[in-house]
Amino acid sequence: MLSHHTPPGIHPPFAAYSHGVVVPPGARWMVCSGQLGIGVDGAVPDDAGEQARLCFETIRVILAEAGMALTDIVRINAFVSDREYLKPYMAVRDRFVGNPPPASTLMVVSGFARPEFKVEVEVIAAKVD
């Protein structure tokens, strides 16, 4: 079982994330590449929140193929191409990840490989079988 840590005596998280997560010995790990907000049909929605939803739906499918779930996520690295996309991204993230939430970093970047992309999410997951 994962152990989440947000200790007293330090500044609390700015949003729904843990400062640290301990993975027990013997856990299986999965590292997911960054996922973009693109549908199976290649469509890229204009809305940043909808792109974030697609990112997490894709991650859910990748994890499921390995017998894992979103609750097995240890760390999220997320990227948005404008500060205005922070809130829509965080609202979607909070719907997809459990409580306690994983460790997480959210960065504003200058852009992605194609200009229509606004959000990219990569995760690390671990599961004890």
Protein Blocks (a to p, Z undefined) as FASTA:
>chain_A
ZZddddehiacdfbdcdfbdcddehiacddddddddddfkopacfblklmmmmmmmmmmm
mmmmnopafklpmbdcdddfbfklmmmmmmmmmmmpccddddddddddfbdfblkbmbdc
dddddddZZ
